[in-house]
Amino acid sequence: MKIAYKLTCISAFLLVSCGGGSDDGGDTPDPVATPKATTLILPDNNTECNEGTIISDTRSSVEFSWNAAQDTDSYEINIKNLATGNNTKTTVNSTTEVITIDRGTPYEWFVTSKASGTTETATSTVWKFYNQGVGIENYAPFPAEAVSPARGATIATTTTVSLRWSGADVDDDIEEYEIFLDTTNNPSTSIGTTTNITIDTTVAANTVYYWKVITKDSQNNTSNSEVFEFKVE
């Protein structure tokens, strides 16, 4: 009986010593590298000559291309129609994709790099272009973009704010900007017209303001910016 007891104890000791319990010391997988941003190739930035393959008077198929990015499995192409504000997204595994878009229309686009196993992404720069239409000799300006105050910004209590924006036109013939400012999200009160890219306006504390810019060129073509907002504390 004593011998049997000793054997039982030895067996139990060997079981514990030789890995009878759970082992949490396995190999740890290498962390997934964060995707890197790609560099855009075509359509070229600020070009008015993009045409693609004409499908109809109103539509054409356009090839979008970019450089391969490190540590990237797939790419999301983001295309925004600057005339309507509509956005489209297409995910591909290659560095080129043909997409059908409207002719005679301004667009902006960028590419987001993605990788499986991580939620981290990287975004390219944003490029703009005109997709050429039928018989267009002069192009409307690109919609202006807010610089300051930034969209959704909250600024310290003040009585005067300098609104600043950026404008661009492939024909380089912008004539003037008209700025609208209101406390409603569809600003209709004009605060002035200027050839500059900044204008001062009076504001009140504890108020949210909405503003937009209409850009006009020498041929009376116009473009409307999106509505931007900021809050005065």
C-alpha positions as CSV (number, residue, x, y, z in Angstrom):
1,M,0.0,0.0,0.0
2,K,2.9,2.4,0.8
3,I,4.5,1.6,-2.6
4,A,1.3,2.3,-4.4
5,Y,0.9,5.6,-2.6
6,K,4.4,6.7,-3.5
7,L,3.8,5.8,-7.2
8,T,0.6,7.9,-7.2
9,C,2.4,10.9,-5.7
10,I,5.3,10.6,-8.2
11,S,2.9,10.4,-11.1
12,A,1.0,13.5,-10.0
13,F,4.3,15.3,-9.6
14,L,5.4,14.4,-13.1
15,L,2.1,15.5,-14.5
16,V,2.4,18.9,-13.1
17,S,6.1,19.3,-13.9
18,C,5.9,18.1,-17.5
19,G,3.2,20.4,-18.7
20,G,0.0,18.8,-17.5
21,G,-1.3,22.3,-16.9
22,S,-2.2,25.0,-19.5
23,D,0.6,26.7,-21.4
24,D,0.2,30.4,-22.1
25,G,3.7,30.9,-23.4
26,G,3.0,30.2,-27.1
27,D,4.4,32.2,-29.9
28,T,3.0,35.8,-30.1
29,P,2.0,36.8,-33.7
30,D,3.8,39.7,-35.2
31,P,1.8,42.9,-35.1
32,V,0.2,43.9,-38.4
33,A,2.0,46.9,-40.0
34,T,0.0,50.1,-40.6
35,P,-0.7,50.6,-44.3
36,K,1.2,53.5,-46.0
37,A,-0.4,56.3,-48.1
38,T,-0.3,55.9,-51.8
39,T,0.6,58.6,-54.4
40,L,-2.0,59.4,-57.0
41,I,-1.2,59.3,-60.8
42,L,-4.3,59.8,-62.9
43,P,-6.5,61.8,-63.4
44,D,-3.9,64.5,-62.9
45,N,-4.5,67.2,-60.3
46,N,-6.3,70.4,-61.6
47,T,-6.5,69.1,-65.1
48,E,-9.4,70.2,-67.4
49,C,-8.4,67.8,-70.2
50,N,-9.5,64.6,-68.7
51,E,-11.9,62.8,-71.1
52,G,-11.7,59.0,-70.7
53,T,-13.7,56.8,-73.0
54,I,-16.9,58.6,-74.1
55,I,-20.0,56.6,-73.4
56,S,-22.6,59.3,-74.2
57,D,-23.0,63.1,-74.2
58,T,-23.2,63.0,-70.4
59,R,-21.1,60.0,-69.3
60,S,-17.6,58.6,-69.8
61,S,-15.5,55.9,-68.3
62,V,-12.3,57.2,-66.6
63,E,-9.2,55.2,-65.5
64,F,-8.1,56.1,-62.0
65,S,-4.6,55.0,-61.1
66,W,-2.1,55.3,-58.2
67,N,1.2,53.8,-57.0
68,A,1.3,50.7,-54.9
69,A,1.5,51.4,-51.2
70,Q,3.6,49.4,-48.6
71,D,1.8,47.1,-46.2
72,T,-1.5,47.4,-48.1
73,D,-3.9,44.7,-49.2
74,S,-6.7,46.8,-50.7
75,Y,-7.5,50.4,-51.8
76,E,-10.7,52.4,-51.4
77,I,-11.2,55.0,-54.2
78,N,-13.2,58.0,-52.9
79,I,-14.7,60.2,-55.7
80,K,-16.8,63.3,-55.0
81,N,-18.9,65.1,-57.6
82,L,-18.2,68.7,-56.7
83,A,-21.3,69.9,-58.6
84,T,-23.8,67.7,-56.6
85,G,-21.8,66.8,-53.5
86,N,-22.4,63.1,-54.1
87,N,-19.7,60.7,-53.0
88,T,-18.9,57.2,-54.3
89,K,-16.5,54.6,-52.9
90,T,-15.0,51.6,-54.7
91,T,-12.8,49.0,-53.0
92,V,-10.2,47.2,-55.2
93,N,-7.1,45.0,-54.8
94,S,-5.2,46.6,-57.8
95,T,-3.7,50.1,-58.3
96,T,-6.0,51.0,-61.2
97,E,-9.8,51.0,-61.8
98,V,-12.1,52.2,-64.5
99,I,-15.1,54.1,-63.2
100,T,-18.0,55.7,-65.1
101,I,-18.6,59.4,-64.2
102,D,-20.4,62.5,-65.5
103,R,-18.9,64.6,-68.3
104,G,-18.5,68.3,-68.0
105,T,-18.3,68.0,-64.2
106,P,-15.7,68.9,-61.5
107,Y,-14.5,66.1,-59.3
108,E,-12.2,65.5,-56.4
109,W,-10.7,62.1,-55.5
110,F,-8.4,60.3,-53.1
111,V,-7.4,56.8,-52.2
112,T,-7.4,55.1,-48.8
113,S,-4.9,52.3,-48.1
114,K,-6.2,49.3,-46.1
115,A,-4.8,46.0,-44.7
116,S,-6.4,42.9,-43.3
117,G,-5.8,42.4,-39.6
118,T,-5.8,46.1,-38.7
119,T,-8.3,48.9,-38.6
120,E,-5.5,51.4,-39.3
121,T,-5.7,53.2,-42.7
122,A,-3.7,55.8,-44.6
123,T,-5.1,58.4,-47.0
124,S,-3.5,60.0,-50.1
125,T,-3.6,63.6,-50.9
126,V,-6.8,64.9,-52.5
127,W,-6.8,65.8,-56.2
128,K,-9.3,67.7,-58.3
129,F,-10.0,67.6,-62.0
130,Y,-12.6,68.4,-64.6
131,N,-14.0,65.5,-66.6
132,Q,-14.3,67.1,-70.0
133,G,-17.7,67.6,-71.6
134,V,-19.1,68.5,-75.0
135,G,-17.7,71.7,-76.4
136,I,-16.6,73.3,-73.1
137,E,-14.2,76.2,-73.7
138,N,-14.3,77.8,-70.3
139,Y,-14.7,75.9,-67.0
140,A,-16.5,76.9,-63.9
141,P,-14.3,77.5,-60.8
142,F,-13.8,74.7,-58.3
143,P,-16.0,75.2,-55.2
144,A,-14.1,77.2,-52.5
145,E,-12.9,75.4,-49.4
146,A,-13.0,76.8,-45.9
147,V,-9.5,77.5,-44.3
148,S,-10.4,79.5,-41.2
149,P,-12.4,79.0,-39.1
150,A,-12.1,75.3,-39.9
151,R,-15.3,73.4,-40.4
152,G,-16.9,72.7,-37.0
153,A,-14.4,74.9,-35.1
154,T,-15.1,76.6,-31.8
155,I,-13.4,80.0,-31.4
156,A,-12.9,82.2,-28.3
157,T,-15.4,85.0,-27.6
158,T,-14.9,87.8,-30.0
159,T,-16.8,90.4,-31.9
160,T,-15.0,90.1,-35.3
161,V,-14.0,87.0,-37.3
162,S,-11.9,86.8,-40.4
163,L,-13.3,84.2,-42.8
164,R,-10.7,82.7,-45.1
165,W,-11.1,80.2,-47.9
166,S,-9.2,78.8,-50.9
167,G,-10.3,79.0,-54.5
168,A,-9.1,77.4,-57.7
169,D,-9.9,77.5,-61.4
170,V,-8.3,75.5,-64.2
171,D,-8.7,78.6,-66.5
172,D,-7.2,80.8,-63.8
173,D,-9.8,83.5,-64.4
174,I,-11.6,83.9,-61.0
175,E,-13.1,87.4,-60.8
176,E,-14.7,87.5,-57.4
177,Y,-16.1,85.8,-54.4
178,E,-19.4,86.5,-52.7
179,I,-19.8,85.3,-49.1
180,F,-23.0,84.4,-47.3
181,L,-23.3,84.1,-43.5
182,D,-26.3,83.3,-41.3
183,T,-27.3,81.6,-38.0
184,T,-29.3,79.1,-40.1
185,N,-27.8,76.1,-42.0
186,N,-28.8,77.6,-45.3
187,P,-27.1,81.0,-45.3
188,S,-28.7,83.5,-47.5
189,T,-27.4,86.8,-46.2
190,S,-24.6,88.2,-48.3
191,I,-21.9,89.9,-46.2
192,G,-20.0,91.2,-49.3
193,T,-18.1,90.5,-52.5
194,T,-14.3,90.5,-52.7
195,T,-11.4,89.6,-55.0
196,N,-9.5,88.5,-51.9
197,I,-9.7,85.1,-50.2
198,T,-10.6,86.6,-46.8
199,I,-13.3,88.9,-45.4
200,D,-14.0,90.2,-41.9
201,T,-17.5,89.9,-40.3
202,T,-19.1,90.9,-37.0
203,V,-20.3,88.0,-34.8
204,A,-21.9,87.5,-31.4
205,A,-20.9,85.3,-28.5
206,N,-22.5,81.9,-27.8
207,T,-23.7,81.6,-31.4
208,V,-23.3,79.0,-34.2
209,Y,-22.7,80.5,-37.7
210,Y,-23.0,79.0,-41.1
211,W,-21.3,80.3,-44.2
212,K,-20.6,79.6,-47.8
213,V,-18.8,81.1,-50.8
214,I,-19.9,81.6,-54.4
215,T,-17.0,81.9,-56.8
216,K,-17.4,83.6,-60.1
217,D,-15.0,83.7,-63.1
218,S,-14.6,86.1,-66.1
219,Q,-17.2,84.2,-68.1
220,N,-19.8,84.5,-65.3
221,N,-19.5,80.8,-64.5
222,T,-20.1,80.2,-60.8
223,S,-19.6,77.5,-58.2
224,N,-21.1,77.1,-54.7
225,S,-19.1,75.9,-51.9
226,E,-20.4,73.6,-49.2
227,V,-21.9,75.2,-46.1
228,F,-19.3,75.5,-43.3
229,E,-20.0,76.2,-39.7
230,F,-18.2,77.5,-36.6
231,K,-19.2,78.5,-33.0
232,V,-18.3,81.6,-31.1
233,E,-18.0,80.8,-27.4
